[in-house]
Amino acid sequence: MTARPKPPPTIRQRRLGAELRRLRERAELSATQAGELLGVSQSRVSNIESGGYAVSADRVRTMARTYGCADQPFVDALAGMTGGRTRGWWDEYREILPRGSLDLAEVEHHAEAIRLGTVIHMPGLLQTAAHARALMSHIVPALPPHEVEHRVSHRLKRQAILYADTPTPVTAIVHEAALHMGFGGAEVAKAQLEHLLDMSELPHIHLVVVPFGTSTFPSSGQGIIYYEGEVPRLDTVQIDTDHGPSFLDTEPHLLKYRQIVDRMEACAVEPSAAREVIHKVARSF
């Protein structure tokens, strides 16, 4: 019987490995030197750092100590990321959706809080099924109908984090341009705006709008999602691209995009004024 191929490491496993590699490099140790200090082979160190080998919490603590890391909250957070590959609801899409879609759902699932900024599109976490379907139906190259439905259902299931017993706090910064786009036609667009208003009333959702006429706005038009980890060093940035989500997690990237989202929010009007803008646009459809 042919053995089933080992599934690729999840984004969480890859991130744990990347953080351990960064600690080793800061200690100015090669993988071979680290292996000698840890009593394992160089290949074992490399496999751990690639996310391809499950590592225990005790091993992570030993590695951090060997590498001279004294940031205990950070080490504790890394230890909490250990263990084997955890199956999430997104695994049912593993054979039918791009890897980036699964990574996105996994990062959202583990985020302590989410801050996002959009210019043209509604935030995926706040989209209706009809709005999402209108977007998915115009992807280039065109998707077959069944794949459109798979992507719509995946997007809606991602929104479960907003309805959990302990929902994930979300700050959504939406440019007024996104409110006017009218994807799917007037009926779909108006229902989407009404849904946005309903969601903005939830206590864990902070929705603000950047109105037309704002003189400065720090964004090139890309959607940005900033996921807060258990500690700031484990935050993650996701950038929307035409070929799928792109994830960034180096300290310079985190600092840059944290500042960008801060400045985007500073350009926005507060929630009560944001709802007035949304009401006004909804009446135009």
SULNOR-V121155 format. One line per field, one symbol per residue. burial: b if it has 9 or more other C-alpha atoms within 8 Angstrom, else e. A space follows every 10 residues. Layout:
burial=???
//
This chain:
burial=eeeeeeeebb bbbbbbbbbb bebbbeeebe bbbbbbebeb bbebbbbbbb bbebbbbeeb bbbbbbbebe eeebbbbbbe bbbeeeeeeb eebbeebeeb bbbbbbbbee bbbbbbbbbb ebbeebbbbe bbbbbbbeee eebeeebbbb bbbbbbebbe beeeeebbbb bbbbbbbbbe bbbbebebbb bbbbbbbebb eeeebbbbbb beeeeeeeee ebbbbbbbbb beebbbbbbb eeeebbebbe eebbeebbeb bebbbebbbb beebbebbbe bbeee
//
